[in-house]
Amino acid sequence: MPNALARGTGGPVTGLSLSSADVRARAAPANLGDRILRVVLRGAALSLVLLVVGMVAEMLLRATPAIRAFGFSFLYTSTWDPVAERFGAVPFVFGTLVSSLLALLIAVPLGLGAAIYLAELAPRWMRSPMAFLVELVAAVPSVVYGLWGIFVLAPLLRTWVQPALGKTLGFLPLFQGPPYGVGMLAAGIILAIMVVPFITAVGREVLLAVPNTQREAALALGATRWETTRIAVLRYGRSGLIGAILLGLGRALGETMAVTMVIGNRPEVAMSLFAPGYTMASVIANEFSEATSDLYLAALVEIGLLLLVVTVIVNGFARLLVWSVGGAVKAARE
């Protein structure tokens, strides 16, 4: 190239005549910086993976005495007796699942309805402020919800809601027993209030990611606004909405403080929603500082390990569903 330029101009162009050694010398600092940046960023990414692996390994190590002592019976026995050192996780797994499923039963219609309204039906001037308020509610500390549950929700349930449910639906085992106020029903309602903003925020983003061509095609065929939303939008973003629900489930499974303050903290399996219960997160928060023996401590760590595994699986599956919608939208746009 330098020779061609020299021939075209009638003489050598010394300013453009760079040897390969000069090019390598000038490019070397940039390449060195790129290599350093790549190594630093790779180390930052791998450190997160190593952190999770280290947490699991340490919890497995600490839970080894309980795993050796109880084996798989830890997962299907309901005895929790620290004095006799007999431990079973069934009451806590049961309380975690029941309170979380009850929360989803209440939160899913509210969260999805709010997401559909904000993404499809709300006036444009209202969408951003309402979305901001929803995200603001999601940022409220859980202890605030717990205090509200103790001083407002529990008396309301004990005085009005639970007696009314007992009179009208008392023939069902779910609504039998004395109205304590605190219990599984209170925990489910608190979790529902905390989960609704997550489902609404993620669901709204999923619906906004649906291409407008889907809506335009349905409207061009004569569909109404609701038919367009139901057929073109909700069907297209179905997997992402399921992912939003599962993200809410993951949030409910790991909630500690608010649930601990209103669930009653009694390690038993009861069919009534009025009865007190216990969750995996609550028993760890309440009894970890009181664990006086190695086996007792190992049993609590094993419950924490079980909770970690369940939460990671649920959240991972939810993320895959949400990403599937994002990938489909990207492929459609390309």
Contacts in CASP RR format, 6 or more apart in sequence:
PFRMAT RR
TARGET T0000
AUTHOR 0000-0000-0000
METHOD contacts of the structure
MODEL  1
MPNALARGTGGPVTGLSLSSADVRARAAPANLGDRILRVVLRGAALSLVL
LVVGMVAEMLLRATPAIRAFGFSFLYTSTWDPVAERFGAVPFVFGTLVSS
LLALLIAVPLGLGAAIYLAELAPRWMRSPMAFLVELVAAVPSVVYGLWGI
FVLAPLLRTWVQPALGKTLGFLPLFQGPPYGVGMLAAGIILAIMVVPFIT
AVGREVLLAVPNTQREAALALGATRWETTRIAVLRYGRSGLIGAILLGLG
RALGETMAVTMVIGNRPEVAMSLFAPGYTMASVIANEFSEATSDLYLAAL
VEIGLLLLVVTVIVNGFARLLVWSVGGAVKAARE
1 16 0 8 1.000
2 12 0 8 1.000
2 13 0 8 1.000
2 16 0 8 1.000
2 17 0 8 1.000
2 18 0 8 1.000
5 13 0 8 1.000
5 16 0 8 1.000
6 12 0 8 1.000
6 13 0 8 1.000
55 308 0 8 1.000
56 305 0 8 1.000
56 308 0 8 1.000
59 301 0 8 1.000
59 304 0 8 1.000
59 305 0 8 1.000
59 308 0 8 1.000
60 305 0 8 1.000
62 297 0 8 1.000
62 298 0 8 1.000
62 301 0 8 1.000
63 298 0 8 1.000
63 299 0 8 1.000
63 301 0 8 1.000
63 302 0 8 1.000
63 305 0 8 1.000
64 298 0 8 1.000
65 294 0 8 1.000
65 295 0 8 1.000
65 298 0 8 1.000
66 74 0 8 1.000
66 87 0 8 1.000
66 295 0 8 1.000
66 298 0 8 1.000
66 299 0 8 1.000
66 301 0 8 1.000
66 302 0 8 1.000
67 74 0 8 1.000
67 298 0 8 1.000
67 302 0 8 1.000
69 295 0 8 1.000
69 298 0 8 1.000
70 77 0 8 1.000
70 87 0 8 1.000
70 88 0 8 1.000
70 299 0 8 1.000
73 88 0 8 1.000
74 87 0 8 1.000
74 88 0 8 1.000
74 89 0 8 1.000
74 299 0 8 1.000
74 302 0 8 1.000
75 88 0 8 1.000
75 89 0 8 1.000
75 90 0 8 1.000
75 93 0 8 1.000
75 306 0 8 1.000
76 90 0 8 1.000
77 87 0 8 1.000
77 88 0 8 1.000
77 89 0 8 1.000
77 90 0 8 1.000
78 88 0 8 1.000
78 90 0 8 1.000
78 91 0 8 1.000
78 267 0 8 1.000
78 268 0 8 1.000
78 269 0 8 1.000
79 86 0 8 1.000
79 87 0 8 1.000
79 88 0 8 1.000
80 86 0 8 1.000
80 87 0 8 1.000
80 88 0 8 1.000
80 91 0 8 1.000
80 267 0 8 1.000
80 283 0 8 1.000
81 87 0 8 1.000
82 287 0 8 1.000
82 290 0 8 1.000
82 291 0 8 1.000
82 292 0 8 1.000
82 293 0 8 1.000
82 296 0 8 1.000
85 293 0 8 1.000
85 295 0 8 1.000
85 296 0 8 1.000
87 295 0 8 1.000
87 296 0 8 1.000
87 299 0 8 1.000
88 299 0 8 1.000
89 280 0 8 1.000
89 302 0 8 1.000
89 303 0 8 1.000
89 306 0 8 1.000
90 269 0 8 1.000
91 267 0 8 1.000
91 268 0 8 1.000
91 269 0 8 1.000
91 277 0 8 1.000
91 278 0 8 1.000
92 267 0 8 1.000
92 278 0 8 1.000
92 279 0 8 1.000
92 280 0 8 1.000
92 282 0 8 1.000
92 283 0 8 1.000
92 303 0 8 1.000
93 280 0 8 1.000
93 306 0 8 1.000
94 269 0 8 1.000
95 184 0 8 1.000
95 263 0 8 1.000
95 277 0 8 1.000
95 278 0 8 1.000
95 279 0 8 1.000
96 253 0 8 1.000
96 254 0 8 1.000
96 279 0 8 1.000
96 280 0 8 1.000
96 281 0 8 1.000
96 307 0 8 1.000
98 184 0 8 1.000
99 184 0 8 1.000
99 187 0 8 1.000
99 188 0 8 1.000
99 191 0 8 1.000
99 252 0 8 1.000
99 259 0 8 1.000
99 263 0 8 1.000
99 279 0 8 1.000
100 188 0 8 1.000
100 191 0 8 1.000
100 249 0 8 1.000
100 250 0 8 1.000
100 252 0 8 1.000
100 253 0 8 1.000
102 184 0 8 1.000
102 185 0 8 1.000
102 187 0 8 1.000
102 188 0 8 1.000
102 189 0 8 1.000
102 191 0 8 1.000
102 192 0 8 1.000
102 273 0 8 1.000
103 188 0 8 1.000
103 189 0 8 1.000
103 190 0 8 1.000
103 191 0 8 1.000
103 192 0 8 1.000
103 194 0 8 1.000
103 195 0 8 1.000
103 252 0 8 1.000
104 192 0 8 1.000
104 195 0 8 1.000
104 245 0 8 1.000
104 248 0 8 1.000
104 249 0 8 1.000
104 252 0 8 1.000
105 192 0 8 1.000
106 188 0 8 1.000
106 189 0 8 1.000
106 192 0 8 1.000
107 191 0 8 1.000
107 192 0 8 1.000
107 193 0 8 1.000
107 195 0 8 1.000
107 196 0 8 1.000
107 199 0 8 1.000
107 248 0 8 1.000
108 199 0 8 1.000
108 245 0 8 1.000
110 192 0 8 1.000
110 196 0 8 1.000
110 200 0 8 1.000
111 196 0 8 1.000
111 199 0 8 1.000
111 200 0 8 1.000
111 203 0 8 1.000
112 199 0 8 1.000
112 200 0 8 1.000
112 203 0 8 1.000
112 241 0 8 1.000
112 244 0 8 1.000
112 245 0 8 1.000
113 200 0 8 1.000
114 134 0 8 1.000
114 196 0 8 1.000
114 200 0 8 1.000
114 204 0 8 1.000
115 199 0 8 1.000
115 200 0 8 1.000
115 201 0 8 1.000
115 202 0 8 1.000
115 203 0 8 1.000
115 204 0 8 1.000
115 206 0 8 1.000
115 207 0 8 1.000
115 241 0 8 1.000
115 244 0 8 1.000
116 207 0 8 1.000
116 229 0 8 1.000
116 234 0 8 1.000
118 127 0 8 1.000
118 130 0 8 1.000
118 131 0 8 1.000
118 134 0 8 1.000
118 200 0 8 1.000
118 204 0 8 1.000
119 127 0 8 1.000
119 203 0 8 1.000
119 204 0 8 1.000
119 207 0 8 1.000
119 208 0 8 1.000
119 233 0 8 1.000
120 207 0 8 1.000
120 225 0 8 1.000
120 229 0 8 1.000
120 233 0 8 1.000
121 225 0 8 1.000
121 229 0 8 1.000
122 130 0 8 1.000
131 201 0 8 1.000
131 204 0 8 1.000
134 197 0 8 1.000
134 200 0 8 1.000
134 201 0 8 1.000
134 204 0 8 1.000
135 197 0 8 1.000
135 201 0 8 1.000
137 196 0 8 1.000
137 197 0 8 1.000
138 197 0 8 1.000
138 198 0 8 1.000
138 201 0 8 1.000
142 194 0 8 1.000
142 255 0 8 1.000
142 256 0 8 1.000
142 257 0 8 1.000
142 258 0 8 1.000
143 257 0 8 1.000
143 258 0 8 1.000
143 261 0 8 1.000
145 190 0 8 1.000
145 193 0 8 1.000
145 194 0 8 1.000
145 258 0 8 1.000
146 190 0 8 1.000
146 257 0 8 1.000
146 258 0 8 1.000
146 261 0 8 1.000
146 262 0 8 1.000
147 261 0 8 1.000
149 186 0 8 1.000
149 190 0 8 1.000
149 258 0 8 1.000
149 261 0 8 1.000
149 262 0 8 1.000
150 182 0 8 1.000
150 261 0 8 1.000
150 262 0 8 1.000
153 186 0 8 1.000
153 189 0 8 1.000
153 190 0 8 1.000
153 262 0 8 1.000
154 181 0 8 1.000
154 182 0 8 1.000
154 186 0 8 1.000
154 262 0 8 1.000
155 181 0 8 1.000
157 179 0 8 1.000
157 181 0 8 1.000
157 185 0 8 1.000
157 186 0 8 1.000
157 189 0 8 1.000
158 179 0 8 1.000
158 180 0 8 1.000
158 181 0 8 1.000
159 179 0 8 1.000
161 185 0 8 1.000
162 175 0 8 1.000
162 179 0 8 1.000
162 180 0 8 1.000
162 181 0 8 1.000
162 185 0 8 1.000
162 274 0 8 1.000
163 179 0 8 1.000
165 175 0 8 1.000
166 175 0 8 1.000
166 176 0 8 1.000
166 177 0 8 1.000
166 179 0 8 1.000
169 175 0 8 1.000
170 176 0 8 1.000
173 271 0 8 1.000
173 272 0 8 1.000
174 271 0 8 1.000
174 272 0 8 1.000
174 273 0 8 1.000
175 272 0 8 1.000
175 273 0 8 1.000
175 274 0 8 1.000
176 271 0 8 1.000
176 272 0 8 1.000
176 274 0 8 1.000
177 272 0 8 1.000
177 274 0 8 1.000
177 275 0 8 1.000
178 274 0 8 1.000
179 274 0 8 1.000
180 264 0 8 1.000
180 274 0 8 1.000
180 275 0 8 1.000
180 276 0 8 1.000
181 274 0 8 1.000
182 262 0 8 1.000
182 263 0 8 1.000
182 264 0 8 1.000
182 276 0 8 1.000
183 262 0 8 1.000
183 263 0 8 1.000
183 264 0 8 1.000
183 273 0 8 1.000
183 274 0 8 1.000
183 275 0 8 1.000
183 276 0 8 1.000
183 277 0 8 1.000
184 263 0 8 1.000
184 270 0 8 1.000
184 272 0 8 1.000
184 273 0 8 1.000
184 274 0 8 1.000
184 275 0 8 1.000
184 276 0 8 1.000
184 277 0 8 1.000
185 273 0 8 1.000
185 274 0 8 1.000
186 262 0 8 1.000
186 263 0 8 1.000
187 259 0 8 1.000
187 262 0 8 1.000
187 263 0 8 1.000
187 277 0 8 1.000
187 279 0 8 1.000
190 258 0 8 1.000
190 259 0 8 1.000
190 262 0 8 1.000
191 252 0 8 1.000
191 255 0 8 1.000
191 258 0 8 1.000
191 259 0 8 1.000
194 251 0 8 1.000
194 252 0 8 1.000
194 255 0 8 1.000
194 258 0 8 1.000
195 248 0 8 1.000
195 249 0 8 1.000
195 251 0 8 1.000
195 252 0 8 1.000
198 244 0 8 1.000
198 247 0 8 1.000
198 248 0 8 1.000
198 251 0 8 1.000
199 244 0 8 1.000
199 245 0 8 1.000
199 247 0 8 1.000
199 248 0 8 1.000
202 240 0 8 1.000
202 243 0 8 1.000
202 244 0 8 1.000
202 247 0 8 1.000
202 322 0 8 1.000
203 240 0 8 1.000
203 241 0 8 1.000
203 244 0 8 1.000
206 237 0 8 1.000
206 240 0 8 1.000
206 241 0 8 1.000
206 244 0 8 1.000
206 322 0 8 1.000
206 325 0 8 1.000
207 233 0 8 1.000
207 234 0 8 1.000
207 237 0 8 1.000
207 241 0 8 1.000
209 237 0 8 1.000
209 325 0 8 1.000
209 326 0 8 1.000
209 329 0 8 1.000
210 232 0 8 1.000
210 233 0 8 1.000
210 236 0 8 1.000
210 237 0 8 1.000
210 329 0 8 1.000
211 236 0 8 1.000
211 329 0 8 1.000
211 332 0 8 1.000
211 333 0 8 1.000
213 332 0 8 1.000
214 232 0 8 1.000
214 233 0 8 1.000
214 236 0 8 1.000
215 228 0 8 1.000
215 232 0 8 1.000
215 233 0 8 1.000
217 232 0 8 1.000
218 227 0 8 1.000
218 228 0 8 1.000
218 231 0 8 1.000
218 232 0 8 1.000
219 228 0 8 1.000
223 231 0 8 1.000
223 232 0 8 1.000
234 241 0 8 1.000
236 325 0 8 1.000
236 328 0 8 1.000
237 325 0 8 1.000
239 321 0 8 1.000
239 322 0 8 1.000
239 324 0 8 1.000
239 325 0 8 1.000
240 321 0 8 1.000
240 322 0 8 1.000
240 324 0 8 1.000
240 325 0 8 1.000
242 318 0 8 1.000
242 321 0 8 1.000
243 317 0 8 1.000
243 318 0 8 1.000
243 319 0 8 1.000
243 321 0 8 1.000
243 322 0 8 1.000
244 318 0 8 1.000
244 322 0 8 1.000
245 318 0 8 1.000
246 314 0 8 1.000
246 315 0 8 1.000
246 317 0 8 1.000
246 318 0 8 1.000
246 321 0 8 1.000
247 315 0 8 1.000
247 318 0 8 1.000
247 319 0 8 1.000
247 322 0 8 1.000
248 318 0 8 1.000
249 314 0 8 1.000
249 318 0 8 1.000
250 311 0 8 1.000
250 314 0 8 1.000
250 315 0 8 1.000
250 318 0 8 1.000
253 281 0 8 1.000
253 307 0 8 1.000
253 310 0 8 1.000
253 311 0 8 1.000
253 314 0 8 1.000
254 280 0 8 1.000
254 281 0 8 1.000
254 307 0 8 1.000
254 311 0 8 1.000
255 281 0 8 1.000
256 281 0 8 1.000
256 282 0 8 1.000
256 284 0 8 1.000
256 285 0 8 1.000
257 285 0 8 1.000
259 279 0 8 1.000
259 281 0 8 1.000
259 282 0 8 1.000
260 279 0 8 1.000
260 281 0 8 1.000
260 282 0 8 1.000
260 285 0 8 1.000
260 286 0 8 1.000
263 276 0 8 1.000
263 277 0 8 1.000
263 278 0 8 1.000
263 279 0 8 1.000
263 282 0 8 1.000
264 276 0 8 1.000
264 277 0 8 1.000
264 278 0 8 1.000
265 276 0 8 1.000
265 277 0 8 1.000
265 278 0 8 1.000
265 282 0 8 1.000
265 283 0 8 1.000
265 286 0 8 1.000
266 275 0 8 1.000
266 276 0 8 1.000
266 277 0 8 1.000
266 278 0 8 1.000
267 277 0 8 1.000
267 278 0 8 1.000
267 283 0 8 1.000
268 275 0 8 1.000
268 276 0 8 1.000
268 277 0 8 1.000
268 278 0 8 1.000
270 276 0 8 1.000
270 277 0 8 1.000
280 303 0 8 1.000
280 304 0 8 1.000
280 306 0 8 1.000
280 307 0 8 1.000
281 307 0 8 1.000
283 300 0 8 1.000
283 303 0 8 1.000
284 300 0 8 1.000
284 303 0 8 1.000
284 304 0 8 1.000
284 307 0 8 1.000
287 296 0 8 1.000
287 300 0 8 1.000
288 297 0 8 1.000
288 300 0 8 1.000
291 297 0 8 1.000
291 300 0 8 1.000
END
